[in-house]
Amino acid sequence: MRLRWVWVLLAGLAVGVPAQELRSFPPTPQDFAWQWPLSITGSGDLVRVSLNADVYARLWRDDVGDVVVFNAANEAVSMAPMHAVWPGQTAMASAATSLMDVPLFRLPAGTPKNSGERVRLVVAQGADGRLQRLDAQIGADPAAIPSSDWLMDLSMVHAPVRGLTVAFESGAAPLVARVDVFGSRDLSSWTRLAAGQALVSLDEDGMRLERRRVEFANTQLPYLRLVRTDAREPLPIATVQVTRVLPGVEREHSLETLQLIGHGEATTGSYRYRSSGPFPVERVNLELADRNSATTVIVESRMRADLPWRERARGAVFRLAGQHGQVDSAALDISRVRDREWRVRTEPAQLKAPVLMLSYRPDQFAFLAQGDGPYRLAAGSARSTRSDAPLAAVARQVQADRDDRWNGAEAQLGRGAELAGGAALAPRPDGSGSPTPWQWLLWALLLAGAFAVVAMVLKLLRQSGA
């Protein structure tokens, strides 16, 4: 009988602490380090709120699980990530766009492009509505206009477009150009969509330096026009792909950028960076310290110091001092990660740390306005986590009532204030892999109990033998 009680005691020692840690209690404001008042505009019980950089800097969990909204009675309201509540209306953009080839036509550079000017066009369209031939007739002498613009036919895209990517002709001369992008609905009146963006195609000591992407706000105009503004020479473009926005994601949050300053490692040309929180990074950019410099970079990241580095992107990075202003390399797209630690390795080694710019779309959440306001968002806790509520059914009803568009309430974050402060937080792992003092105590108790069991068994064996 006594042996049975010893085993029960050991089982309690083995599982008692984890069970205590895993018990779930309703969140309370004192479980969280910081709070932000919410100012709600619009109507409806389903409210959307986006996190800002201040909230990310206060988070303890890397999965953003320590974000909760409380009402005036200090009760946690039903809440869930926006992508789980409202499919398509999400801040995640890893699968929100796709590239599509579009027909390309050359136009004389003198063809008018401002809204008040006109041009006579001879257009031949196919049965599917696409342009097959386009001739521009202008009053100027064509011999006096040796350069050319490019016209793109987007009539078959059937989706908003937010940018274009060009492919240069094989064997084209080195190029550093500035371009504008215009859009039109009727090939007559044009609206400027982008101005002064750079296109680059260079070979520098065997290193290929390219910038082929032009970005602008979402547009559904059926015709785009690419105009070189820095010189009269034609752009050596072979093909163009447009970046189309997939259905249902037109309302995604615009990109925001976080700038990090690096610190050198023992290896020359290698630099370490640390972000202030688990930002959902989907694009990285580097600004070299010196003008007229170029290097190949490998960008790596990890969630914390005890994990190995993982490569996120690599490519050529440059900074050129052109006649029409500084030209930097384009950003590098990556799979969405929330890592806090970053490393950049350069070859040839850069003697000064590049500025690392992390671009992200802030997380969005939906919550039910339960109870009385005012409402507040709390974040930063090692004691409590959010339990996501099944709000998809509520969202479906909103979709049915409001024509599949979000016209509900929006919440804006006010100035943050300390709530429980450091008392709500536990120290982060130091990456050494050593057990904590509490773990040492638990192991000592388990070993002591094991020795007690062995001693008792030996005693019983001696007694039974006698």
C-alpha angles and dihedrals in degrees: 000000000000090000090056091054091051091056091049089052092050092049089052091051091049098050104021098090098044090047089052090050095048097049109116121225128179109266117256128192091249089063090069133072102214141020138198125198115236123224109200123205127182131030133285138072094253108080130189124213131179124209121237133207092267091059093048090053090058098047118113099187120069092214093059089243094137096073117107136163119221130194127218091278090057090249120143110240126216109279140166140166113280094238090060094046103040112026111217095016093089137129090225110104105172090107099021098100140040136189121244130184115236133193113267128208131182120232131185110265091234092063106122116253105174120101094248097052130082137210130190111234129188104209129189115192130189127230090267092056097254122135112254100172133011126185121184120210114195133167096240123093106263090214089063091054107059096161128078144212128215127237122201124200111217097167092116098046095087093191138078114277124213104178148345137237121209130207114211124225115265112262094012119161119261110285137199107166142162119221141185125208122215130186132208140181097199106023088248110074116046133199123201112240102170134013135199098357119159131243116190134184115168141146111216114183091324093317116120111223115191140163109181105155128094118188134196141155119294113284136174097194108136096224131049128188126203114205127186110222106177100060143004096241114111121256110250095227122159102177140355131212122194124215106234124194113234118237116280100022101083091112098055117135118264119251119272124197133223118196120212130191116219132223122210123252128211089268112078113246095020120113135185127216135182128200122212096237149356097294113177095241117194102160135037129197132183130207113199118223097229129056121241092024134130135185143162113249136197113201116202134175143180136186097237141354098267093059126082122255116261123203113242104172144349134190148114117304124191145170117204130185102219130182091255098044139293118323120204130186119264124262121268117237117222138178110274112273136167098208119149099199123065136180131193122197118193132200118216084037115250114222092209126052114255117230108254115214118194116197120202143162110234117246114257126209134190122213137177116244093234119171124356127322160259093099127200136192117228126195141174117058139153091183105054139032133196120257107214112233122222096250096151091098090055090049092051089055090050089050091052092049098042106039097259093298131113107246096146133109124310125204123211122203118238129202113313124239134188115263115174091345119192092352089075093054133075123206114271118241110277093216094241094113091226118141118253120248090256090054090051090052092049092051091048091053092048092050092047090051091049091052090048091053092049091049092049092049091051091049092051091048092053091048093049090048091052 
